[in-house]
Amino acid sequence: MTGFTRLPDLALRTYGGSVVAANDESFAEREALIRPGPAEFRPHTFGAKGQVYDGWETRRRREPGHDWAIVRLGMPGVIHGVVVDTAWFRGNYPPYASVEACAAEGHPAPEELDGWVEIVPKSPLKGDAVHEFAVTDPRRFTHVRLNIFPDGGVARLRVHGRVVPDRTFLEGVTIDLAALENGGLVTACSNEFYSSPNNVIAPGLARNQAEGWETARRRDDGNDWLVVALAGPGRVAVAELDTTNLVFNAPGWASLKGADADRAPLEDEDAWFTLLPRTRLQPDTRHRFRLDDDRRMTHARLDIYPDGGLARLRLLGTLIP
């Protein structure tokens, strides 16, 4: 992944996204738009509505207008780019598409959404292709609407950006300061050969190895690591290192450090203080550790020794107002 696609997909179903409405889904269901993973295809697989597609496909329009689908973002935030993937749609893809976005408070019904703004203008599409569109609007959005002109099929819609949570639900309570959904983000990583490091702070539990972070096998004397920018300045009380699903490729050991980037640059080794010393880990296990250091921190560094993977990293604590 490059550019904005390295940021989390705010619309992903496993992150809480939902396709809440579509004007038509005659051939293939709208929910497929935000499924994790690439679209699959088996030729000559026919159902009652024709060839089965892993995507959203509308009927052939015989009247003016266009088709659309509305996605509620699982993690609201600032959108940096949109991917419209027409994988496997060759003779039935839409020739054009645009994307709109809006911000809504509470839990509105689809028909109650308003204030739509265009973040991707009407743009040409190709069949069986990945189309990346950068977005420059700096506002926080909660919903997007994909418009296709006039009809056809789209396999996947990806909405990449930075999470901007509602801080009303974060301050004054214990939260996971590292969590993507709370505004945490992996900002540096030694190796991401098998999977994205941001998986390790994703919502929910990893269902398999691919939904965690896993590095290549090291052939030197070093170790792998990642750095997480926390949801905000805070104090961490409990760390959870989860190696679930990692049976023969879990790290042998791990350690945690914290730093306050508001007081010293992260490049300064002396800025980092130990939260959890190098500690042995077990495969396929959720490890929980009480931490005794209540210093203010904005970033955490996880070191694994020498390599391997982690399903989830949780850092439970409180934000500093």
N, C-alpha and C positions, 0 to 999 in steps of 0.2 A: 504494500500500500504506500501511496505517496500523497503529499499535500494534505488537503482536508479529509481525505479518506482514512487518515490515521486517527482522526477523532472518532469518538463513539457514535453509533447510529442511534439517534434519539428516538426513532420510530420503531425500532426492532420489537417484535412481538415478545421475545423473552425479556425485554426491558420494560414491559408493560404497555407497549403500543397497541392500538386497536384501529382497524378500519371501520369507522362508526357508521358510514353511509356511502352508497354509490347509487347512481341513477340507473345502472343496468349491470347485470352480471350473468347474462344469459348462458354464456358458454363456459366460463371458468370463474370461480368464486373470488371475491374481492380480498378475502383474508390472506390469500397467498402473497399479496404484494409485500408484506412485511415479515414473512417467514425467515428464520435464520438460514444461512447457507445458500449456495447457488441453486438456481432452478434446475430441476431434473426433467428428463424427457425420455419416453419410450415410444419409438415409432410404431405406427399401426396399432395403437392402443385406443380403441374407440368405445365410447359410452353412448348413452341415449342422445347426447347433444353433439356428438362428433368426436374428433380427436381430443384426447385428454391432455390438457396443458397445466403445468405447474406455474400458474400466474393468474392474472385477472384479464378476462376477455369479454367484450360486449358484442351484441348482435350487430349486423350490418344495418347502418342507418339508412332509412328511406325518406327522411325528412330533414329540414335544416336543424342545426344545433351541433352539440358535441357532448361527449361523455365525461364523467368526472367521478372521483372517489375522494372521500375525506378521511384523513388519518389523525387521530388524537395521539400526540407524542407521548410515549411512555415516560420520557424525561424531558420536560420543557427546557428550552434554552435558546442560545444564540446560534442560528444556523449558518455554517460556513460553506456548505455545499450540498448539492443534491445529485443523486445518481439515479437515472432512469434506465433500467436494463430490459431490453426486449429479447432476451435469450430465447431461442427456439421459435420465436414468432417471425416467420419469413414472408409468408404471403398474406398475413393478417395483422401486421403491426400498424400502429397509427403513424401517419407521416409527420405529425407535429404534436408537440406537447408544451404545456406551461405549468407553472407551480405557483400557487398563492399560499399565504400564511396569515394567521390571525392569533391574537392573544385573548384568552377568555379566563375569567375568574370562576372559581367553583366548579360545578359539574353540569354544564349546559347540555341540552339535547342538540343534535346536529342542526336542526332548523333554527335554533336560537343563536347560532354563531353569526357574527357580523364583523365589520371592520377588516375585511380581507384586503391584503396588499399583495401585489405581484412581486415575487422574489426571483422567478425565472421566467423571462418573456417567452412568448410563443416561438419555439425553436424546432428545426427539422430533426427527425429521427431516422435511423436506419434499422433494418430488420436484423435480429440476432446480433445485437451490438450493445455495448455498455457506453452510456452517454453521461459525462460528468459536467456539471454546471456549478461554477463558483457563485457564492452568494455574498453580497457585501452589506446587506442591511444589518445594522448593529442591534436591533431590537430583540427582545425575548419573545418567543412564540410558543404557543401550546398546541396548535393544530396546523396541518397543511392540507391543501386541496390539489390533487393532480388532475389536470384537464388534458384530455386527449382529443385530437381533431382528425377526422370526425368520430372515429370509432376504432376498435381493434383490441390488441392485447399487449399487456406489459407484464413481464415476469416478476420484477422486483423494483421497489422504490426504497432507496436509502437516503436518510436525512442526517448528515453528519454535522456535528457541532459541539459546542461547549455547554454543559449542563448549567442552568441557572435555577436553583430550587427556590421555593417559597420559604424564606427564612423564618416565617411565622412558626413553622413546625420544627425548627432546628434549635432555636435559642432557648436556653434554660432547661434543657432536658438532655439525657444521655443519648448520643447518636453514634453512628459509625462515621467517624471523621474522614475516613478514606474512601467511602462509597461513591461510586459514580453518580448515583441518583441524588446524593447530597452535595455534589459539586467537586468531589475529588477527581484527580486525573493523574495518570502515570506520565511523567514529564521526561524521564530518561530511563534507559534500559540497556543492559549489556548484550542481550541476545533475545531474539523473538523468532527463532527459526520455525517452530511448529505452530505457534499461536500468539495472538496479540497479548501484550502484558496487561492491557486494560481489562481483559477478561477476569483478572484476579480480583478486581474490585467491582465486578458487575453485580446486579441484583440477583437474589435467589441463590440456589445451590447449583453447582456444576453437575450436569447429568452424565458427562463423560470427560475424557482427557482433553478433547478439543475445546471444551468450554472453560478451561483453565489456562494458565500460562505454562509453557514448557519450552525449555531451551535445548539446543543441540548438545551432544556429548563433548565435553571439554577434553582436549589432549595436551593441556599445559598445566602449570601449577596455580592458575588463577581460580576465580570463582565468579559466579553470575550474580547480578544484582538489579534492582530497580528503585526508582525514586518516585514517591507519590506526593503531589501537592494536595494538601488537605482542604476540606471544605472551607476552612478559615483558620485563623489562629486559635489554638485550643490546647487542652491538656488531655492526654491519653491515659486511661486507667487500666484497660484490658486489651490485650492483643490476642487475636485468634488466627492461627496458621493452619489451614485446612489442606491436607494432602489427599482428600477423598478421590478415588478413581486412579490414583497414582500408586501403583503397587510395586513395580520394579524400576520405576524412574523417579521416585520421590527423592528430594535432597537428603543427604545424610545429616546435615546440621543447618541451622539458620540463626541469624542475629538481626536485631533491629536497632536503628539509631534515629534520633530526632534532631532537627535544627530549626532555628528561627531566622528565616530569610530577611526579616525586617531589621535584624540587628547585626547580621554578618552574612557575607556572600556564601552561597552553597559550595563554591569552589574551594573555600578555606576548610581544610580538614579539621582545624580546631573548632569550627562552628558546630560540629556534630558531637552529640553526647549519647551514651549508651542507654537504650531502653531495655533491651534484652540481650544478654551476652550470648556468645555462640552456644547453642543448645541443640542436643540431639533430637531428631524428628523420627517418627515412625511412619511407615507407608499407610495410605488409605485411612487416615486418622485426623480428627479435628482436635487440634492442640489449643488449649486456652491458658493464658499466662496473666497473672496480676502484675502490674508494673508499679514500681515504687517511686518513679521520678515524675513529679508533677510540674516540670518546667513548661513554659509556653513554647509551642512549636508550630511551624507552618508546613513543614515537610517531614516525611519519614523515608528512611532508606532500609530496604530489606535486602540482606545478603543471604544467598543460599550456597551451600558448600557440598561438592564443588559445582554441581549443575543439577538439572532435573526440572521439576515442575511443582506448581502449587495451584490448587483449585481456587482458593479464596484467601484473601487477607482482609481481616476486619480489625479496625482500631477504634475501640469504644471509648468515648470521652465526652467532653463538653466544649462548646465554643466559648471563647472569651468575648463578651459583648464589645 
